[in-house]
Amino acid sequence: MKKHIYLLGLLVIAGTITLTSCSKKDNTEPETETPTTPGGGGGGSASNAPVTPSFTDGNGTMIASKVNAIVAVPGTTMEVTTTMGSATASLFDAAGSSTLVDGGAITANDSTLAKQSNNAYIFTPKSTGINWSSNSKWSIAGNSATNVPAFTYTANGFPSNPTLPSITSVSKGSAFTFSTSSVSNADSLCFQITSGSKTIYKMKGATQTSHTFSSSEMGTLDLSSNAFMTITAYKFNNTTASTKKYYFINLSTTNRSISVTN
């Protein structure tokens, strides 16, 4: 099943949605190369948006996200991890289309997503956001005018939280390997570094818990004191409603602020 990869901007403290595409063969197959994609704006500013897939045979994609941000405590050697729960939904006018449509009211675990002017649905967290447990429960009210059916669905299973190396900087002049401890209940993993206006990433099967970016890949990154390293784990579900296929992604992502140096 062919898929496309997008950078989906998830709100950690504050943020917006960013979309960038490239191809991917299968949710457990590694890509043959690591693409370089736009990051979170220029001027040394990076986005910690995880990479998430959408599906060419799908009429919509609902994403439940556990976002774990590792933050250093100023003046100490301590770190704290802040976890926030967020959600997004995208409903399309046809399978594999990129044209968003109004699907009526959408809730995730009883939290209402706000429909944007472009028909994207976003839940903006306050404090810790949605308290995801072992699954995500969705309700789509539907809209007869846009042929979106009304249905409910429970997407079972969140991956465990990926871990990150305890480092503060990486060099764009040499290859870099980073890894995570074993992640349970995941279908795929993504290793990602975002710096300035550039992002490099690699999608892998869930059992492949490390990845090395080559020196040439690292060299494409911008120098920045406000970069991010991110590992995201994905669990995929899908259902059919009124002959239309809808995908549900439960993801756990962990990010850390780093510097990218020469």
Secondary structure by P-SEA (a helix, b strand, c coil): ccccccbbbbbcccbbbbbbbbbbccccccccbbbbbbccccccccccbbbbbbbccccbbbbbbbbbbbbbcccccbbbbbbbbbbbbbbbccccccbbbbccccccccbbbbbccccbbbbbbcccccccccbbbbbbbcccccccccccccccccccbbbbcccccccccbbbbbbbccccccccccccccccccccccccccccccccccaaaaaacccccccccbbbbbbbbbcccccbbbbbbbbbbbbbbbbbcc
